[in-house]
Amino acid sequence: MIKTIYVIQIISAVLSVFLILLHSPKGDGMAAIGAASQLFSSQKSTEKGLNKVTYFFVGIFVLTSFLLGFILK
């Protein structure tokens, strides 16, 4: 059972890193000085879906970390 949780944790960690790297950069740069930073702040539907999938895999990683912490205690 512990090996299964380890495998799930490793897979979720790798997928989380990959999905986080797929996100578009949110840095405003010089646009943060004026009101131009609000001009491009809307999210597309694909980015919303990417956010949900990323949150899902990060949640699985956190859950498996807690499970392994309690099991190996």
C-alpha positions in Angstrom: 0.0 0.0 0.0 2.8 2.4 0.8 4.4 1.7 -2.6 1.2 2.6 -4.3 0.9 5.9 -2.4 4.5 6.6 -3.3 3.8 6.0 -7.0 0.7 8.2 -6.9 2.7 10.9 -5.2 5.5 10.8 -7.7 3.1 10.9 -10.7 1.1 13.8 -9.2 4.3 15.7 -8.5 5.7 15.3 -12.0 2.3 16.2 -13.6 1.9 19.2 -11.2 5.3 20.6 -12.2 4.5 20.0 -15.9 1.1 21.7 -15.6 2.5 24.7 -13.7 5.1 25.2 -16.4 2.3 25.3 -19.0 0.7 28.3 -17.4 1.1 31.7 -19.0 3.3 34.1 -17.0 1.4 36.5 -14.9 4.1 39.1 -14.4 2.9 42.6 -15.1 6.3 44.3 -15.6 6.0 47.9 -16.5 2.2 47.6 -17.0 1.8 47.4 -13.3 2.6 51.1 -12.9 -0.5 52.3 -14.8 -3.9 50.8 -15.4 -2.6 48.7 -18.3 -2.3 45.6 -16.1 -6.0 45.3 -15.9 -6.3 45.3 -19.7 -5.1 41.7 -20.1 -6.3 40.1 -16.9 -9.2 38.1 -18.3 -8.7 34.3 -18.4 -9.6 32.1 -21.4 -11.6 28.9 -20.9 -8.6 26.7 -21.6 -6.6 28.5 -18.9 -9.5 28.0 -16.4 -9.5 24.3 -17.3 -5.7 24.1 -16.9 -6.1 25.8 -13.4 -8.6 23.2 -12.3 -6.5 20.2 -13.5 -3.4 21.8 -11.8 -5.3 22.2 -8.5 -6.5 18.6 -8.7 -3.0 17.2 -9.1 -1.6 19.5 -6.4 -4.4 18.4 -4.1 -3.6 14.7 -4.7 0.1 15.5 -4.0 -0.8 17.2 -0.7 -3.2 14.4 0.3 -0.6 11.7 -0.4 2.0 13.6 1.5 -0.3 13.7 4.6 -1.1 10.0 4.2 2.6 9.1 4.0 3.3 11.3 7.0 0.7 9.6 9.2 1.5 6.1 8.0 5.3 6.3 8.4 5.0 8.0 11.8 
